[in-house]
Each structure stands twice: as structure tokens, then as C-alpha cells.
């Protein structure tokens, strides 16, 4: 069975090694070092990882992340590359489910902050794996969108969300849709069809966590 999560993890670690800790990412205000620290906290600090999702714990999680970010760069990269087997999100039973999308997104966070980037031609299996969370992202991130939002990935399927009314159609490959629906609209190569005002609202909606 292909291990897409492992492949994306290795590719991200290799790219971070190449660009260095101060390289920008598409996450505003974050460097490669900040992103590496986020991943380490997510996998190795369950006491703080909840703050990534839960606002009341965000302050504590951020303080932990900043301490982790101060570690030597080679140590940080080694911890990104080699997650602990006890981690709830990175053990052999959960790795593919919990990390394929996570590491694909963060790999692109670094890739697409560099000049001259182009979308990758993803293996069909990885594209199919990334399509699976698109429905969940659509229904959770766009459930309040003030239109009938139709999200389509040619050859994979479609899903709808929103409050109804005018139709807006969002079309792209699974990887591009995952990026768009995780709040990275400005770098996602997608097509949006519908009333211009609604299309612009979708392009600028706060879809990320």
C-alpha cells in the first residue's frame, strides 16, 4: 500500500532542509521554522496540540510552539522527519488517515511561497486520497456560505454545501480543492463559476481554522 503521508513528510523535510529555517511560507507571518515547530507540537506535545483547534487553549499552545521553534534547526527537522510511534496522530495505525492531507498542505505551504512554483502532477492514488476529505472540508468550512455551493473534482465526484439560493460552482483537482478549502485560496488553482460578488466572497472567505 502506498504511504502518501510518509512521502509528503519526507518531501517537506527535504524542502525545508534546502530552503532553510528563515524561508517564507504562504502562512502569513510564519517561516519554515515556525511551520516545523507547529508540526512537532502537533505530534509530540498532546498537552498543547489541542490549542491548534480550541481557542481557549491557543495561548498555551503558542507559547509551547515558540519554545519548540527555538530548538536548533537540524533537531527540529529530525523531529519532523521521525515522528514518535506513540503519537496519537502519527503512529502506524493513524499515520495515513491523519497525516496525508496535513503534510500535503504544509508541503505546498513551503513550495508555493517560492518564486516560479507550479502545481504538481499528483499520483492518481494520492489525488483519490485527497478527495476523501474534500466533502468534510466543504460541509464544515462552507456550511454558512450564502449560496448553493457545488464543489467538483473531475473524475472524483462532487459535494454541495451552503445556505441555498444562487449557485456557485468550485472546480479543481482534489489537491487544489483541499488547499482552497483550508483557507489557501490565493494559491489554489481552481475555477469558480457564479455571480461575481459571490465568487469573490468565496475567494476571500475565512475558510481556514
C-alpha positions as CSV (number, residue, x, y, z in Angstrom):
1,X,0.0,0.0,0.0
2,X,1.4,3.4,-0.9
3,X,2.4,5.5,2.1
4,X,1.5,9.0,0.9
5,X,1.7,10.6,4.3
6,X,5.3,9.4,4.7
7,X,6.2,10.5,1.2
8,X,4.8,14.0,1.8
9,X,6.6,14.2,5.2
10,X,9.9,13.3,3.6
11,X,9.4,15.7,0.7
12,X,8.6,18.5,3.1
13,X,11.6,17.8,5.4
14,X,13.9,17.7,2.3
15,X,12.5,21.0,1.1
16,X,12.8,22.7,4.5
17,X,16.4,21.5,4.6
18,X,17.0,23.0,1.2
19,X,15.4,26.4,1.8
20,X,16.5,26.9,5.4
21,X,14.6,27.9,8.6
22,X,14.0,31.5,7.6
23,X,12.3,30.7,4.3
24,X,8.8,32.1,4.0
25,X,5.6,30.1,3.8
26,X,2.2,31.0,2.5
27,X,1.0,31.2,6.1
28,X,1.2,34.9,6.9
29,X,4.0,35.7,9.4
30,X,5.3,32.1,9.5
31,X,8.7,30.9,8.3
32,X,9.7,27.3,7.7
33,X,10.9,27.2,11.3
34,X,7.5,28.2,12.6
35,X,5.8,25.6,10.5
36,X,8.3,22.9,11.6
37,X,7.6,23.8,15.2
38,X,3.8,23.6,14.6
39,X,4.2,20.0,13.3
40,X,6.4,19.0,16.2
41,X,3.9,20.3,18.7
42,X,1.0,18.6,16.9
43,X,2.8,15.2,17.1
44,X,4.9,15.4,20.3
45,X,3.0,17.7,22.7
46,X,-0.5,16.4,23.2
47,X,-0.9,18.7,26.1
48,X,-0.6,21.7,23.7
49,X,-1.8,20.3,20.5
50,X,-5.4,20.8,21.4
51,X,-4.8,24.6,21.3
52,X,-4.3,24.3,17.5
53,X,-8.1,23.7,17.3
54,X,-9.5,25.1,20.5
55,X,-9.4,28.9,21.0
56,X,-9.3,28.8,24.8
57,X,-6.0,26.7,24.7
58,X,-4.4,28.7,21.8
59,X,-2.3,30.9,24.1
60,X,-0.7,27.9,25.8
61,X,-0.2,26.1,22.5
62,X,1.5,29.2,21.0
63,X,3.9,29.5,24.0
64,X,4.9,25.9,23.6
65,X,5.3,26.3,19.9
66,X,7.6,29.3,20.3
67,X,9.8,27.3,22.8
68,X,10.0,24.4,20.3
69,X,10.8,26.8,17.5
70,X,13.9,27.9,19.4
71,X,15.5,24.5,19.1
72,X,18.4,24.0,16.7
73,X,17.2,23.7,13.1
74,X,18.7,20.2,12.5
75,X,17.0,18.9,15.6
76,X,13.6,20.4,14.5
77,X,13.9,18.8,11.1
78,X,14.9,15.5,12.5
79,X,11.7,15.6,14.7
80,X,9.6,16.5,11.7
81,X,11.1,13.6,9.7
82,X,10.8,11.0,12.5
83,X,7.6,11.2,14.5
84,X,7.3,9.2,17.7
85,X,5.5,5.9,17.4
86,X,3.4,6.7,20.4
87,X,1.9,9.9,18.9
88,X,-1.9,9.7,18.6
89,X,-1.7,11.2,15.1
90,X,1.4,9.6,13.7
91,X,1.6,6.0,14.9
92,X,1.4,3.3,12.2
93,X,-2.3,2.9,12.6
94,X,-3.3,6.5,12.2
95,X,-0.5,8.0,10.1
96,X,-2.1,7.7,6.6
97,X,-5.5,8.9,7.8
98,X,-4.3,11.8,10.0
99,X,-1.3,13.0,8.0
100,X,-1.7,12.6,4.3
101,X,-3.7,15.8,3.9
102,X,-1.8,17.6,6.7
103,X,1.6,17.0,5.2
104,X,0.4,17.6,1.6
105,X,-0.9,21.0,2.7
106,X,2.2,22.0,4.6
107,X,4.5,20.8,1.8
108,X,2.6,23.1,-0.5
109,X,2.8,25.9,2.1
110,X,6.5,25.9,1.6
111,X,6.6,25.1,-2.2
112,X,4.1,27.8,-3.1
113,X,5.9,30.5,-1.2
114,X,8.8,30.2,-3.7
115,X,9.1,32.0,-7.0
116,X,8.1,30.1,-10.1
117,X,6.1,27.3,-8.4
118,X,3.8,25.2,-10.4
119,X,1.1,22.7,-9.2
120,X,2.5,19.1,-9.0
121,X,1.1,16.3,-11.1
122,X,0.0,14.1,-8.3
123,X,-0.2,10.3,-8.5
124,X,-3.8,9.1,-9.0
125,X,-3.8,7.3,-5.7
126,X,-2.8,10.5,-3.8
127,X,-5.4,12.5,-5.7
128,X,-8.1,10.0,-4.7
129,X,-6.9,10.0,-1.1
130,X,-7.1,13.8,-1.0
131,X,-10.6,13.8,-2.5
132,X,-12.0,12.0,0.6
133,X,-11.6,14.9,3.0
134,X,-13.0,17.4,0.5
135,X,-16.6,16.6,1.4
136,X,-15.9,17.1,5.1
137,X,-14.0,20.4,4.5
138,X,-16.8,21.6,2.2
139,X,-19.5,20.9,4.7
140,X,-17.6,22.3,7.7
141,X,-15.8,25.3,6.3
142,X,-18.5,26.4,3.8
143,X,-21.7,25.4,5.5
144,X,-22.7,29.0,6.0
145,X,-21.8,30.2,2.6
146,X,-24.8,32.3,1.4
147,X,-25.4,30.3,-1.8
148,X,-25.7,26.8,-3.1
149,X,-22.0,25.8,-3.4
150,X,-21.2,22.9,-5.7
151,X,-17.7,21.6,-5.3
152,X,-16.5,19.3,-8.2
153,X,-13.3,17.4,-8.8
154,X,-13.4,15.9,-12.4
155,X,-13.2,12.2,-12.3
156,X,-13.6,12.0,-8.5
157,X,-17.1,13.4,-7.6
158,X,-18.9,16.4,-6.2
159,X,-20.4,17.7,-3.0
160,X,-22.7,20.5,-2.0
161,X,-22.9,22.9,0.9
162,X,-24.1,26.4,1.7
163,X,-27.4,28.0,2.5
164,X,-29.1,27.7,-0.9
165,X,-30.1,30.3,-3.4
166,X,-27.8,31.2,-6.3
167,X,-25.4,28.5,-7.4
168,X,-21.6,28.9,-7.2
169,X,-19.5,26.1,-8.7
170,X,-16.0,25.4,-7.5
171,X,-14.0,23.1,-9.7
172,X,-10.5,21.8,-9.3
173,X,-8.3,18.8,-8.7
174,X,-8.5,17.2,-5.2
175,X,-5.2,18.8,-4.1
176,X,-6.2,22.2,-5.3
177,X,-9.6,21.9,-3.6
178,X,-8.0,20.8,-0.3
179,X,-5.8,23.9,-0.4
180,X,-8.7,26.2,-1.3
181,X,-11.0,24.8,1.4
182,X,-8.2,25.0,4.1
183,X,-8.0,28.8,3.6
184,X,-5.3,28.9,1.0
185,X,-7.5,30.3,-1.8
186,X,-4.9,32.8,-3.1
187,X,-2.6,30.0,-4.2
188,X,-5.1,27.3,-5.2
189,X,-5.6,26.8,-8.9
190,X,-9.3,26.4,-9.2
191,X,-12.2,27.6,-11.3
192,X,-15.1,29.5,-9.8
193,X,-18.4,29.9,-11.7
194,X,-21.3,32.0,-10.5
195,X,-22.4,35.6,-9.7
196,X,-19.2,37.7,-9.4
197,X,-20.0,39.0,-6.0
198,X,-20.5,35.5,-4.6
199,X,-17.4,34.2,-6.4
200,X,-15.3,37.0,-4.8
201,X,-16.8,36.3,-1.4
202,X,-15.8,32.6,-1.7
203,X,-12.3,33.6,-2.8
204,X,-11.8,35.7,0.3
205,X,-13.9,33.7,2.9
206,X,-12.1,32.7,6.1
207,X,-12.1,29.0,5.3
208,X,-9.1,28.1,7.4
209,X,-9.1,27.1,11.1
